[in-house]
Amino acid sequence: MKGFGFITSDDGDDYFVHVSGLREHLKDRGLRVGQQVSFDVDFDIKGDRAVNVRIG
């Protein structure tokens, strides 16, 4: 597991995600390609990133 990646939203925007942005129960399992998730967007100087990532 790399510890980071990108999530594509329903509207096609890509958001950087780091393992620190995953909900606690996902940090050990990580995410799979194609898995449906919900997330909040944090706006930062480096760009938008996904935080509070959860399944569903």
mmCIF file of the N, C-alpha and C atoms, coordinates in Angstrom:
data_MODEL
# 
_entry.id   MODEL 
# 
loop_
_atom_site.group_PDB 
_atom_site.id 
_atom_site.type_symbol 
_atom_site.label_atom_id 
_atom_site.label_alt_id 
_atom_site.label_comp_id 
_atom_site.label_asym_id 
_atom_site.label_entity_id 
_atom_site.label_seq_id 
_atom_site.pdbx_PDB_ins_code 
_atom_site.Cartn_x 
_atom_site.Cartn_y 
_atom_site.Cartn_z 
_atom_site.occupancy 
_atom_site.B_iso_or_equiv 
_atom_site.pdbx_formal_charge 
_atom_site.auth_seq_id 
_atom_site.auth_comp_id 
_atom_site.auth_asym_id 
_atom_site.auth_atom_id 
_atom_site.pdbx_PDB_model_num 
ATOM 1   N N  . MET A 1 1  ? 0.846   -1.171 0.000   1.00 0.00 ? 1  MET A N  1 
ATOM 2   C CA . MET A 1 1  ? 0.000   0.000  0.000   1.00 0.00 ? 1  MET A CA 1 
ATOM 3   C C  . MET A 1 1  ? 0.897   1.243  0.000   1.00 0.00 ? 1  MET A C  1 
ATOM 4   N N  . LYS A 1 2  ? 0.585   2.186  -0.891  1.00 0.00 ? 2  LYS A N  1 
ATOM 5   C CA . LYS A 1 2  ? 1.382   3.405  -1.038  1.00 0.00 ? 2  LYS A CA 1 
ATOM 6   C C  . LYS A 1 2  ? 1.116   4.427  0.061   1.00 0.00 ? 2  LYS A C  1 
ATOM 7   N N  . GLY A 1 3  ? -0.108  4.469  0.548   1.00 0.00 ? 3  GLY A N  1 
ATOM 8   C CA . GLY A 1 3  ? -0.449  5.463  1.556   1.00 0.00 ? 3  GLY A CA 1 
ATOM 9   C C  . GLY A 1 3  ? -1.083  6.720  0.985   1.00 0.00 ? 3  GLY A C  1 
ATOM 10  N N  . PHE A 1 4  ? -1.200  6.781  -0.352  1.00 0.00 ? 4  PHE A N  1 
ATOM 11  C CA . PHE A 1 4  ? -1.848  7.928  -0.987  1.00 0.00 ? 4  PHE A CA 1 
ATOM 12  C C  . PHE A 1 4  ? -2.363  7.504  -2.353  1.00 0.00 ? 4  PHE A C  1 
ATOM 13  N N  . GLY A 1 5  ? -3.207  8.356  -2.932  1.00 0.00 ? 5  GLY A N  1 
ATOM 14  C CA . GLY A 1 5  ? -3.755  8.082  -4.257  1.00 0.00 ? 5  GLY A CA 1 
ATOM 15  C C  . GLY A 1 5  ? -4.721  9.189  -4.631  1.00 0.00 ? 5  GLY A C  1 
ATOM 16  N N  . PHE A 1 6  ? -5.631  8.871  -5.542  1.00 0.00 ? 6  PHE A N  1 
ATOM 17  C CA . PHE A 1 6  ? -6.611  9.850  -5.991  1.00 0.00 ? 6  PHE A CA 1 
ATOM 18  C C  . PHE A 1 6  ? -7.991  9.225  -6.006  1.00 0.00 ? 6  PHE A C  1 
ATOM 19  N N  . ILE A 1 7  ? -8.984  10.041 -5.693  1.00 0.00 ? 7  ILE A N  1 
ATOM 20  C CA . ILE A 1 7  ? -10.387 9.654  -5.747  1.00 0.00 ? 7  ILE A CA 1 
ATOM 21  C C  . ILE A 1 7  ? -11.032 10.513 -6.817  1.00 0.00 ? 7  ILE A C  1 
ATOM 22  N N  . THR A 1 8  ? -11.815 9.894  -7.689  1.00 0.00 ? 8  THR A N  1 
ATOM 23  C CA . THR A 1 8  ? -12.557 10.625 -8.714  1.00 0.00 ? 8  THR A CA 1 
ATOM 24  C C  . THR A 1 8  ? -14.003 10.755 -8.262  1.00 0.00 ? 8  THR A C  1 
ATOM 25  N N  . SER A 1 9  ? -14.485 11.980 -8.216  1.00 0.00 ? 9  SER A N  1 
ATOM 26  C CA . SER A 1 9  ? -15.865 12.231 -7.793  1.00 0.00 ? 9  SER A CA 1 
ATOM 27  C C  . SER A 1 9  ? -16.832 11.897 -8.921  1.00 0.00 ? 9  SER A C  1 
ATOM 28  N N  . ASP A 1 10 ? -18.120 11.878 -8.593  1.00 0.00 ? 10 ASP A N  1 
ATOM 29  C CA . ASP A 1 10 ? -19.154 11.598 -9.594  1.00 0.00 ? 10 ASP A CA 1 
ATOM 30  C C  . ASP A 1 10 ? -19.132 12.600 -10.739 1.00 0.00 ? 10 ASP A C  1 
ATOM 31  N N  . ASP A 1 11 ? -18.686 13.832 -10.469 1.00 0.00 ? 11 ASP A N  1 
ATOM 32  C CA . ASP A 1 11 ? -18.644 14.838 -11.535 1.00 0.00 ? 11 ASP A CA 1 
ATOM 33  C C  . ASP A 1 11 ? -17.312 14.856 -12.282 1.00 0.00 ? 11 ASP A C  1 
ATOM 34  N N  . GLY A 1 12 ? -16.436 13.877 -11.986 1.00 0.00 ? 12 GLY A N  1 
ATOM 35  C CA . GLY A 1 12 ? -15.195 13.721 -12.743 1.00 0.00 ? 12 GLY A CA 1 
ATOM 36  C C  . GLY A 1 12 ? -13.976 14.440 -12.191 1.00 0.00 ? 12 GLY A C  1 
ATOM 37  N N  . ASP A 1 13 ? -14.126 15.160 -11.080 1.00 0.00 ? 13 ASP A N  1 
ATOM 38  C CA . ASP A 1 13 ? -12.979 15.837 -10.469 1.00 0.00 ? 13 ASP A CA 1 
ATOM 39  C C  . ASP A 1 13 ? -12.143 14.837 -9.681  1.00 0.00 ? 13 ASP A C  1 
ATOM 40  N N  . ASP A 1 14 ? -10.821 14.979 -9.745  1.00 0.00 ? 14 ASP A N  1 
ATOM 41  C CA . ASP A 1 14 ? -9.908  14.114 -8.999  1.00 0.00 ? 14 ASP A CA 1 
ATOM 42  C C  . ASP A 1 14 ? -9.438  14.824 -7.739  1.00 0.00 ? 14 ASP A C  1 
ATOM 43  N N  . TYR A 1 15 ? -9.404  14.079 -6.639  1.00 0.00 ? 15 TYR A N  1 
ATOM 44  C CA . TYR A 1 15 ? -8.965  14.612 -5.354  1.00 0.00 ? 15 TYR A CA 1 
ATOM 45  C C  . TYR A 1 15 ? -7.861  13.735 -4.790  1.00 0.00 ? 15 TYR A C  1 
ATOM 46  N N  . PHE A 1 16 ? -6.784  14.368 -4.361  1.00 0.00 ? 16 PHE A N  1 
ATOM 47  C CA . PHE A 1 16 ? -5.703  13.655 -3.693  1.00 0.00 ? 16 PHE A CA 1 
ATOM 48  C C  . PHE A 1 16 ? -6.232  13.115 -2.371  1.00 0.00 ? 16 PHE A C  1 
ATOM 49  N N  . VAL A 1 17 ? -5.837  11.898 -2.025  1.00 0.00 ? 17 VAL A N  1 
ATOM 50  C CA . VAL A 1 17 ? -6.192  11.333 -0.720  1.00 0.00 ? 17 VAL A CA 1 
ATOM 51  C C  . VAL A 1 17 ? -4.947  10.686 -0.116  1.00 0.00 ? 17 VAL A C  1 
ATOM 52  N N  . HIS A 1 18 ? -4.731  10.968 1.154   1.00 0.00 ? 18 HIS A N  1 
ATOM 53  C CA . HIS A 1 18 ? -3.627  10.372 1.917   1.00 0.00 ? 18 HIS A CA 1 
ATOM 54  C C  . HIS A 1 18 ? -4.245  9.470  2.976   1.00 0.00 ? 18 HIS A C  1 
ATOM 55  N N  . VAL A 1 19 ? -3.512  8.456  3.388   1.00 0.00 ? 19 VAL A N  1 
ATOM 56  C CA . VAL A 1 19 ? -4.035  7.523  4.393   1.00 0.00 ? 19 VAL A CA 1 
ATOM 57  C C  . VAL A 1 19 ? -4.527  8.262  5.639   1.00 0.00 ? 19 VAL A C  1 
ATOM 58  N N  . SER A 1 20 ? -3.951  9.398  5.957   1.00 0.00 ? 20 SER A N  1 
ATOM 59  C CA . SER A 1 20 ? -4.394  10.172 7.121   1.00 0.00 ? 20 SER A CA 1 
ATOM 60  C C  . SER A 1 20 ? -5.798  10.741 6.928   1.00 0.00 ? 20 SER A C  1 
ATOM 61  N N  . GLY A 1 21 ? -6.290  10.789 5.672   1.00 0.00 ? 21 GLY A N  1 
ATOM 62  C CA . GLY A 1 21 ? -7.626  11.288 5.386   1.00 0.00 ? 21 GLY A CA 1 
ATOM 63  C C  . GLY A 1 21 ? -8.700  10.218 5.443   1.00 0.00 ? 21 GLY A C  1 
ATOM 64  N N  . LEU A 1 22 ? -8.297  8.960  5.710   1.00 0.00 ? 22 LEU A N  1 
ATOM 65  C CA . LEU A 1 22 ? -9.258  7.864  5.807   1.00 0.00 ? 22 LEU A CA 1 
ATOM 66  C C  . LEU A 1 22 ? -9.812  7.771  7.217   1.00 0.00 ? 22 LEU A C  1 
ATOM 67  N N  . ARG A 1 23 ? -11.069 7.345  7.319   1.00 0.00 ? 23 ARG A N  1 
ATOM 68  C CA . ARG A 1 23 ? -11.635 7.059  8.631   1.00 0.00 ? 23 ARG A CA 1 
ATOM 69  C C  . ARG A 1 23 ? -10.810 5.956  9.276   1.00 0.00 ? 23 ARG A C  1 
ATOM 70  N N  . GLU A 1 24 ? -10.762 5.935  10.580  1.00 0.00 ? 24 GLU A N  1 
ATOM 71  C CA . GLU A 1 24 ? -9.893  5.032  11.342  1.00 0.00 ? 24 GLU A CA 1 
ATOM 72  C C  . GLU A 1 24 ? -10.017 3.569  10.910  1.00 0.00 ? 24 GLU A C  1 
ATOM 73  N N  . HIS A 1 25 ? -11.245 3.082  10.696  1.00 0.00 ? 25 HIS A N  1 
ATOM 74  C CA . HIS A 1 25 ? -11.428 1.664  10.354  1.00 0.00 ? 25 HIS A CA 1 
ATOM 75  C C  . HIS A 1 25 ? -10.918 1.315  8.954   1.00 0.00 ? 25 HIS A C  1 
ATOM 76  N N  . LEU A 1 26 ? -10.643 2.301  8.112   1.00 0.00 ? 26 LEU A N  1 
ATOM 77  C CA . LEU A 1 26 ? -10.131 2.038  6.763   1.00 0.00 ? 26 LEU A CA 1 
ATOM 78  C C  . LEU A 1 26 ? -8.612  2.126  6.677   1.00 0.00 ? 26 LEU A C  1 
ATOM 79  N N  . LYS A 1 27 ? -7.963  2.695  7.676   1.00 0.00 ? 27 LYS A N  1 
ATOM 80  C CA . LYS A 1 27 ? -6.518  2.929  7.592   1.00 0.00 ? 27 LYS A CA 1 
ATOM 81  C C  . LYS A 1 27 ? -5.727  1.640  7.439   1.00 0.00 ? 27 LYS A C  1 
ATOM 82  N N  . ASP A 1 28 ? -6.153  0.557  8.064   1.00 0.00 ? 28 ASP A N  1 
ATOM 83  C CA . ASP A 1 28 ? -5.451  -0.721 7.940   1.00 0.00 ? 28 ASP A CA 1 
ATOM 84  C C  . ASP A 1 28 ? -5.792  -1.434 6.637   1.00 0.00 ? 28 ASP A C  1 
ATOM 85  N N  . ARG A 1 29 ? -7.035  -1.310 6.181   1.00 0.00 ? 29 ARG A N  1 
ATOM 86  C CA . ARG A 1 29 ? -7.489  -2.009 4.976   1.00 0.00 ? 29 ARG A CA 1 
ATOM 87  C C  . ARG A 1 29 ? -7.198  -1.252 3.698   1.00 0.00 ? 29 ARG A C  1 
ATOM 88  N N  . GLY A 1 30 ? -7.242  0.059  3.755   1.00 0.00 ? 30 GLY A N  1 
ATOM 89  C CA . GLY A 1 30 ? -7.059  0.860  2.558   1.00 0.00 ? 30 GLY A CA 1 
ATOM 90  C C  . GLY A 1 30 ? -8.295  0.822  1.670   1.00 0.00 ? 30 GLY A C  1 
ATOM 91  N N  . LEU A 1 31 ? -8.149  1.325  0.466   1.00 0.00 ? 31 LEU A N  1 
ATOM 92  C CA . LEU A 1 31 ? -9.245  1.376  -0.505  1.00 0.00 ? 31 LEU A CA 1 
ATOM 93  C C  . LEU A 1 31 ? -8.874  0.562  -1.730  1.00 0.00 ? 31 LEU A C  1 
ATOM 94  N N  . ARG A 1 32 ? -9.891  0.097  -2.447  1.00 0.00 ? 32 ARG A N  1 
ATOM 95  C CA . ARG A 1 32 ? -9.690  -0.650 -3.689  1.00 0.00 ? 32 ARG A CA 1 
ATOM 96  C C  . ARG A 1 32 ? -10.133 0.198  -4.879  1.00 0.00 ? 32 ARG A C  1 
ATOM 97  N N  . VAL A 1 33 ? -9.536  -0.042 -6.009  1.00 0.00 ? 33 VAL A N  1 
ATOM 98  C CA . VAL A 1 33 ? -9.941  0.632  -7.245  1.00 0.00 ? 33 VAL A CA 1 
ATOM 99  C C  . VAL A 1 33 ? -11.404 0.309  -7.511  1.00 0.00 ? 33 VAL A C  1 
ATOM 100 N N  . GLY A 1 34 ? -12.190 1.337  -7.791  1.00 0.00 ? 34 GLY A N  1 
ATOM 101 C CA . GLY A 1 34 ? -13.604 1.164  -8.100  1.00 0.00 ? 34 GLY A CA 1 
ATOM 102 C C  . GLY A 1 34 ? -14.518 1.159  -6.889  1.00 0.00 ? 34 GLY A C  1 
ATOM 103 N N  . GLN A 1 35 ? -13.958 1.186  -5.696  1.00 0.00 ? 35 GLN A N  1 
ATOM 104 C CA . GLN A 1 35 ? -14.767 1.164  -4.482  1.00 0.00 ? 35 GLN A CA 1 
ATOM 105 C C  . GLN A 1 35 ? -15.512 2.490  -4.326  1.00 0.00 ? 35 GLN A C  1 
ATOM 106 N N  . GLN A 1 36 ? -16.805 2.411  -4.012  1.00 0.00 ? 36 GLN A N  1 
ATOM 107 C CA . GLN A 1 36 ? -17.622 3.606  -3.802  1.00 0.00 ? 36 GLN A CA 1 
ATOM 108 C C  . GLN A 1 36 ? -17.337 4.183  -2.422  1.00 0.00 ? 36 GLN A C  1 
ATOM 109 N N  . VAL A 1 37 ? -17.023 5.462  -2.361  1.00 0.00 ? 37 VAL A N  1 
ATOM 110 C CA . VAL A 1 37 ? -16.742 6.127  -1.090  1.00 0.00 ? 37 VAL A CA 1 
ATOM 111 C C  . VAL A 1 37 ? -17.443 7.470  -1.031  1.00 0.00 ? 37 VAL A C  1 
ATOM 112 N N  . SER A 1 38 ? -17.558 7.985  0.171   1.00 0.00 ? 38 SER A N  1 
ATOM 113 C CA . SER A 1 38 ? -18.008 9.357  0.408   1.00 0.00 ? 38 SER A CA 1 
ATOM 114 C C  . SER A 1 38 ? -16.851 10.078 1.073   1.00 0.00 ? 38 SER A C  1 
ATOM 115 N N  . PHE A 1 39 ? -16.777 11.382 0.882   1.00 0.00 ? 39 PHE A N  1 
ATOM 116 C CA . PHE A 1 39 ? -15.677 12.133 1.479   1.00 0.00 ? 39 PHE A CA 1 
ATOM 117 C C  . PHE A 1 39 ? -16.009 13.611 1.533   1.00 0.00 ? 39 PHE A C  1 
ATOM 118 N N  . ASP A 1 40 ? -15.266 14.309 2.352   1.00 0.00 ? 40 ASP A N  1 
ATOM 119 C CA . ASP A 1 40 ? -15.335 15.761 2.422   1.00 0.00 ? 40 ASP A CA 1 
ATOM 120 C C  . ASP A 1 40 ? -14.121 16.310 1.688   1.00 0.00 ? 40 ASP A C  1 
ATOM 121 N N  . VAL A 1 41 ? -14.217 17.550 1.240   1.00 0.00 ? 41 VAL A N  1 
ATOM 122 C CA . VAL A 1 41 ? -13.101 18.172 0.521   1.00 0.00 ? 41 VAL A CA 1 
ATOM 123 C C  . VAL A 1 41 ? -12.463 19.225 1.417   1.00 0.00 ? 41 VAL A C  1 
ATOM 124 N N  . ASP A 1 42 ? -11.140 19.134 1.536   1.00 0.00 ? 42 ASP A N  1 
ATOM 125 C CA . ASP A 1 42 ? -10.360 20.116 2.278   1.00 0.00 ? 42 ASP A CA 1 
ATOM 126 C C  . ASP A 1 42 ? -9.590  20.939 1.256   1.00 0.00 ? 42 ASP A C  1 
ATOM 127 N N  . PHE A 1 43 ? -9.731  22.235 1.317   1.00 0.00 ? 43 PHE A N  1 
ATOM 128 C CA . PHE A 1 43 ? -9.062  23.124 0.374   1.00 0.00 ? 43 PHE A CA 1 
ATOM 129 C C  . PHE A 1 43 ? -7.746  23.570 0.992   1.00 0.00 ? 43 PHE A C  1 
ATOM 130 N N  . ASP A 1 44 ? -6.653  23.330 0.287   1.00 0.00 ? 44 ASP A N  1 
ATOM 131 C CA . ASP A 1 44 ? -5.358  23.715 0.826   1.00 0.00 ? 44 ASP A CA 1 
ATOM 132 C C  . ASP A 1 44 ? -4.479  24.257 -0.277  1.00 0.00 ? 44 ASP A C  1 
ATOM 133 N N  . ILE A 1 45 ? -3.391  24.879 0.082   1.00 0.00 ? 45 ILE A N  1 
ATOM 134 C CA . ILE A 1 45 ? -2.533  25.572 -0.880  1.00 0.00 ? 45 ILE A CA 1 
ATOM 135 C C  . ILE A 1 45 ? -2.005  24.645 -1.978  1.00 0.00 ? 45 ILE A C  1 
ATOM 136 N N  . LYS A 1 46 ? -1.864  23.364 -1.673  1.00 0.00 ? 46 LYS A N  1 
ATOM 137 C CA . LYS A 1 46 ? -1.368  22.390 -2.658  1.00 0.00 ? 46 LYS A CA 1 
ATOM 138 C C  . LYS A 1 46 ? -2.476  21.868 -3.562  1.00 0.00 ? 46 LYS A C  1 
ATOM 139 N N  . GLY A 1 47 ? -3.713  22.200 -3.254  1.00 0.00 ? 47 GLY A N  1 
ATOM 140 C CA . GLY A 1 47 ? -4.842  21.730 -4.047  1.00 0.00 ? 47 GLY A CA 1 
ATOM 141 C C  . GLY A 1 47 ? -5.884  21.071 -3.161  1.00 0.00 ? 47 GLY A C  1 
ATOM 142 N N  . ASP A 1 48 ? -6.996  20.730 -3.759  1.00 0.00 ? 48 ASP A N  1 
ATOM 143 C CA . ASP A 1 48 ? -8.086  20.103 -3.019  1.00 0.00 ? 48 ASP A CA 1 
ATOM 144 C C  . ASP A 1 48 ? -7.717  18.663 -2.685  1.00 0.00 ? 48 ASP A C  1 
ATOM 145 N N  . ARG A 1 49 ? -8.130  18.216 -1.478  1.00 0.00 ? 49 ARG A N  1 
ATOM 146 C CA . ARG A 1 49 ? -7.858  16.837 -1.107  1.00 0.00 ? 49 ARG A CA 1 
ATOM 147 C C  . ARG A 1 49 ? -9.059  16.239 -0.402  1.00 0.00 ? 49 ARG A C  1 
ATOM 148 N N  . ALA A 1 50 ? -9.190  14.942 -0.522  1.00 0.00 ? 50 ALA A N  1 
ATOM 149 C CA . ALA A 1 50 ? -10.281 14.215 0.117   1.00 0.00 ? 50 ALA A CA 1 
ATOM 150 C C  . ALA A 1 50 ? -9.906  13.916 1.563   1.00 0.00 ? 50 ALA A C  1 
ATOM 151 N N  . VAL A 1 51 ? -10.822 14.199 2.473   1.00 0.00 ? 51 VAL A N  1 
ATOM 152 C CA . VAL A 1 51 ? -10.634 13.902 3.894   1.00 0.00 ? 51 VAL A CA 1 
ATOM 153 C C  . VAL A 1 51 ? -11.908 13.259 4.428   1.00 0.00 ? 51 VAL A C  1 
ATOM 154 N N  . ASN A 1 52 ? -11.809 12.656 5.606   1.00 0.00 ? 52 ASN A N  1 
ATOM 155 C CA . ASN A 1 52 ? -12.970 12.009 6.216   1.00 0.00 ? 52 ASN A CA 1 
ATOM 156 C C  . ASN A 1 52 ? -13.574 10.982 5.254   1.00 0.00 ? 52 ASN A C  1 
ATOM 157 N N  . VAL A 1 53 ? -12.708 10.236 4.569   1.00 0.00 ? 53 VAL A N  1 
ATOM 158 C CA . VAL A 1 53 ? -13.139 9.260  3.561   1.00 0.00 ? 53 VAL A CA 1 
ATOM 159 C C  . VAL A 1 53 ? -13.767 8.058  4.254   1.00 0.00 ? 53 VAL A C  1 
ATOM 160 N N  . ARG A 1 54 ? -14.934 7.653  3.773   1.00 0.00 ? 54 ARG A N  1 
ATOM 161 C CA . ARG A 1 54 ? -15.667 6.520  4.329   1.00 0.00 ? 54 ARG A CA 1 
ATOM 162 C C  . ARG A 1 54 ? -16.307 5.725  3.206   1.00 0.00 ? 54 ARG A C  1 
ATOM 163 N N  . ILE A 1 55 ? -16.592 4.464  3.452   1.00 0.00 ? 55 ILE A N  1 
ATOM 164 C CA . ILE A 1 55 ? -17.217 3.605  2.444   1.00 0.00 ? 55 ILE A CA 1 
ATOM 165 C C  . ILE A 1 55 ? -18.680 3.980  2.326   1.00 0.00 ? 55 ILE A C  1 
ATOM 166 N N  . GLY A 1 56 ? -19.149 4.037  1.073   1.00 0.00 ? 56 GLY A N  1 
ATOM 167 C CA . GLY A 1 56 ? -20.558 4.287  0.837   1.00 0.00 ? 56 GLY A CA 1 
ATOM 168 C C  . GLY A 1 56 ? -20.879 5.584  0.213   1.00 0.00 ? 56 GLY A C  1 
# 
